[in-house]
């Protein structure tokens, strides 16, 4: 009888433990689903604000999630931090702070999901931005890594015109690099990275084919590259398109205000 009572108590305890375990599992599952819904909602709000050009509101929304483990949130925060840094109303001290914050967010996004093309793209962009604060030697030293991340982003998403454009900018920058910067590059690399205006032109056209008229700056650089190649007719065509581009952002306004 004592044995029977002990067994009954053991079964009752086991059943109770099992029920508690199941309830915990369901609560945890609900919390997980709820969390994912919350992430989706934040991303939806963020994309709406980004599309509306609400840079400051977007940053305020996303900075609340800076400790998130979600790569989609993190790369968006990196982009928002950078966009805020680019505003003319942002102080020099704040620009620097935001540039480093953006790089950290992009780095964390990559750590969370190496297969996320946008994390690679924004890591490359933010690494380049930080170089502006650390001097030309660091900027040139990071150049190969930056291009590798852009190329990886294009591998993961061949339709992303912005990343293709960025490779074009990389090529353009190295094609017009002054002699003293080439000397710095020669001290940093056994074979210094080089490029040509023809190669830059290829990527700018490739970006335009992927998404026609997607970005005022791509139109501008098509014009500038044709000028470098002494094709004034084609340069005027693309520079005119850049000037007529509808200004949605501060950058668009700057591009449109450039003299032909």
C-alpha positions as a printed Julia matrix, in Angstrom:
260×3 Matrix{Float64}:
  0.0    0.0     0.0
  2.86   2.37    0.85
  4.48   1.43   -2.44
  1.19   2.03   -4.32
  0.79   5.49   -2.72
  4.39   6.36   -3.59
  3.84   5.32   -7.2
  0.6    7.34   -7.39
  2.36  10.38   -5.94
  5.2    9.91   -8.45
  2.77   9.65  -11.36
  0.87  12.72  -10.12
  4.12  14.67   -9.82
  5.26  13.47  -13.26
  1.91  14.46  -14.78
  2.08  17.85  -13.06
  5.64  18.41  -14.25
  4.65  17.36  -17.77
  1.7   19.79  -17.8
  3.9   22.61  -16.51
  6.51  21.74  -19.16
  3.85  21.74  -21.93
  2.41  25.05  -20.71
  5.9   26.55  -20.65
  6.51  25.29  -24.17
  3.29  26.86  -25.42
  4.02  30.18  -23.7
  7.57  30.18  -25.12
  6.18  29.35  -28.56
  3.61  32.13  -28.3
  6.31  34.59  -27.18
  8.46  33.55  -30.16
  5.58  34.01  -32.62
  4.66  37.31  -30.97
  8.28  38.47  -31.23
  8.45  37.59  -34.94
  5.19  39.44  -35.57
  6.65  42.44  -33.76
  9.81  42.34  -35.93
  7.68  42.18  -39.08
  5.61  45.14  -37.9
  8.73  47.22  -37.15
 10.23  46.35  -40.56
  6.97  47.32  -42.27
  6.89  50.68  -40.43
 10.6   51.21  -41.17
 10.19  50.57  -44.89
  7.24  52.96  -45.04
  9.24  55.72  -43.29
 12.26  55.07  -45.53
 10.09  55.33  -48.65
  8.6   58.57  -47.31
 12.05  60.09  -46.68
 11.37  60.4   -42.93
 15.02  59.97  -41.94
 14.85  61.17  -38.34
 11.61  59.31  -37.51
 13.06  56.15  -39.06
 16.2   56.38  -36.94
 14.17  56.94  -33.76
 12.05  53.89  -34.54
 14.96  51.56  -35.28
 17.44  52.69  -32.62
 15.07  51.19  -30.03
 15.98  47.79  -31.53
 19.78  48.21  -31.59
 20.18  45.12  -29.35
 18.08  42.96  -31.67
 19.43  39.68  -33.07
 17.51  40.13  -36.31
 19.77  40.91  -39.31
 16.9   42.59  -41.19
 16.4   45.1   -38.39
 20.12  45.63  -37.87
 21.05  46.48  -41.45
 18.09  48.85  -41.63
 19.38  50.57  -38.5
 22.84  50.81  -40.1
 21.26  52.46  -43.16
 19.14  54.81  -41.02
 22.16  55.84  -38.94
 24.14  56.58  -42.09
 21.28  58.49  -43.72
 20.96  60.64  -40.6
 24.72  61.28  -40.68
 24.42  62.45  -44.3
 21.92  65.21  -43.49
 23.35  68.73  -43.69
 21.6   69.56  -40.4
 23.63  66.89  -38.53
 26.66  68.27  -36.65
 30.2   67.07  -37.48
 30.51  65.38  -34.07
 27.18  63.58  -34.53
 28.14  62.52  -38.09
 31.22  60.77  -36.73
 29.29  59.06  -33.92
 26.57  57.87  -36.3
 29.13  56.55  -38.82
 30.69  54.27  -36.19
 27.26  53.22  -34.89
 26.21  52.32  -38.43
 29.33  50.2   -38.93
 28.7   48.3   -35.68
 25.09  47.57  -36.67
 26.11  46.37  -40.13
 28.84  44.17  -38.63
 26.35  42.66  -36.18
 23.86  42.05  -39.0
 26.56  40.11  -40.89
 27.39  38.06  -37.8
 23.71  37.15  -37.43
 23.21  36.24  -41.09
 26.16  35.98  -43.49
 23.75  35.2   -46.35
 21.94  38.54  -46.09
 22.92  40.56  -49.16
 21.89  43.91  -47.59
 24.13  43.26  -44.56
 27.12  42.88  -46.93
 26.14  45.99  -48.87
 25.76  48.19  -45.8
 28.87  46.81  -44.15
 30.84  47.85  -47.24
 29.23  51.3   -47.31
 29.74  51.92  -43.58
 33.33  50.69  -43.64
 34.02  53.19  -46.42
 32.37  55.99  -44.41
 34.5   55.3   -41.34
 37.59  55.61  -43.55
 36.7   59.29  -44.02
 37.42  59.8   -40.3
 40.52  57.61  -40.12
 42.53  58.99  -43.02
 43.4   58.03  -46.58
 45.72  55.16  -45.56
 42.89  53.36  -43.72
 40.42  54.13  -46.52
 42.69  52.64  -49.18
 43.6   49.74  -46.87
 39.92  48.85  -46.5
 39.21  49.16  -50.23
 39.68  45.47  -51.13
 37.46  44.32  -48.24
 34.79  46.86  -49.23
 34.72  45.62  -52.83
 34.58  41.98  -51.68
 31.46  42.73  -49.62
 29.83  44.54  -52.54
 30.6   41.61  -54.85
 29.22  39.14  -52.29
 26.04  41.24  -52.06
 25.63  41.08  -55.85
 26.2   37.31  -55.79
 23.4   36.98  -53.24
 21.12  39.42  -55.09
 22.12  40.08  -58.73
 19.12  42.41  -59.2
 20.21  44.96  -56.58
 21.07  47.97  -58.73
 22.44  50.02  -55.83
 25.2   47.55  -55.04
 26.18  47.31  -58.72
 26.33  51.13  -58.74
 28.6   51.04  -55.68
 31.06  48.74  -57.47
 31.01  51.33  -60.28
 31.83  54.08  -57.75
 34.67  51.92  -56.4
 36.07  51.52  -59.94
 35.66  55.25  -60.69
 37.47  56.2   -57.47
 40.47  54.0   -58.28
 40.5   55.11  -61.92
 40.85  58.8   -60.93
 43.08  58.18  -57.9
 45.85  60.82  -57.7
 49.51  59.77  -57.81
 50.17  60.28  -54.08
 47.3   57.95  -53.17
 48.62  55.37  -55.64
 51.95  55.53  -53.75
 50.1   54.83  -50.47
 48.28  51.9   -52.11
 51.63  50.52  -53.31
 52.92  50.44  -49.72
 49.78  48.63  -48.47
 49.39  45.94  -51.14
 51.81  43.69  -52.99
 49.55  44.29  -56.01
 47.64  47.55  -55.47
 43.98  47.56  -56.57
 43.4   49.4   -59.86
 40.51  50.11  -62.2
 39.55  52.1   -65.31
 36.78  54.52  -66.28
 35.67  51.95  -68.87
 35.15  49.39  -66.09
 33.25  51.95  -63.99
 31.03  52.75  -67.0
 30.24  49.04  -67.39
 28.92  48.83  -63.82
 26.91  52.08  -64.05
 25.2   50.79  -67.21
 24.71  47.38  -65.6
 23.0   49.08  -62.62
 20.76  51.06  -64.98
 19.78  47.85  -66.8
 18.92  46.15  -63.49
 16.63  49.03  -62.46
 16.24  51.89  -64.96
 16.24  55.43  -63.54
 16.55  54.09  -59.98
 19.04  56.64  -58.62
 20.0   60.2   -59.52
 23.64  59.58  -58.61
 23.95  56.69  -61.09
 22.76  59.04  -63.86
 25.25  61.66  -62.67
 28.17  59.21  -62.68
 27.25  57.9   -66.12
 27.63  61.51  -67.31
 30.84  62.11  -65.35
 32.4   58.87  -66.63
 31.56  59.69  -70.24
 33.25  63.07  -69.69
 36.37  61.27  -68.43
 36.26  59.18  -71.62
 35.89  62.37  -73.74
 32.45  61.42  -75.04
 30.72  64.79  -74.6
 27.53  63.84  -76.43
 26.79  60.89  -74.12
 27.97  62.87  -71.1
 25.43  65.62  -71.81
 22.65  63.05  -72.27
 23.18  61.47  -68.85
 23.97  64.7   -67.01
 20.71  66.18  -68.35
 18.82  63.12  -67.06
 20.46  63.58  -63.64
 19.46  67.27  -63.56
 15.82  66.48  -64.48
 15.53  63.65  -61.93
 12.63  64.21  -59.44
 14.18  65.22  -56.11
 12.94  62.83  -53.39
 15.95  63.12  -51.08
 18.53  65.71  -50.07
 21.06  63.86  -52.24
 18.73  64.12  -55.27
 18.52  67.89  -54.69
 22.32  68.14  -54.57
 22.64  66.13  -57.81
 19.98  68.26  -59.55
 21.69  71.5   -58.53
 25.0   70.61  -60.21
 25.88  72.77  -63.2
 26.08  71.03  -66.58
